[in-house]
């Protein structure tokens, strides 16, 4: 009877410690996953900026955004020097003219100022939080390429890792 109480007590302590560790490391895991996603998008944008630079003179920007999105499995947006969206993998061509000017979007403004920009914010177009990384398109002064991932994907990854820890 005493050993059963000890085992139950030990199991309770283990569960409580496991939950506390999961809570403690949950934020660390989330930060790690966000940093890794940003770094991955930054690597992709450097290469994709070269690819888009080669293709932009020959291909329709919206179709280019769509095909690049399929290859990279991210949302792709092309913004001209005035901030107008000229291609977006999540918006049909006929809907591009209805999009807000993107010149003041944090990641776009940062990319214009310093080469690359990053932000996590709500997408008015898609209605969800997104991780954005933007950078210049090679040989096309003023054209910005932006890649984006839904934050929900990162949350799902975090939940999977926390489940494994538990």
Buried (B, 14 or more C-beta within 10 A) or exposed (E): EEEEEEEEEEEEEEEEEEEEEBEEBBEEBBEBBBEEBBEBBBEBBBEBBBBBBEBBEEBBBBEBBBBBBEEBEBBBBBBBEEBBBBBBBBBEBEEBEEBEEBBEBBBBBBBBEEEBBBBBBEBEBEEEBBBBBBBBBBEBEEBBBBBBBBBEBBEEBBEEBBEEEE
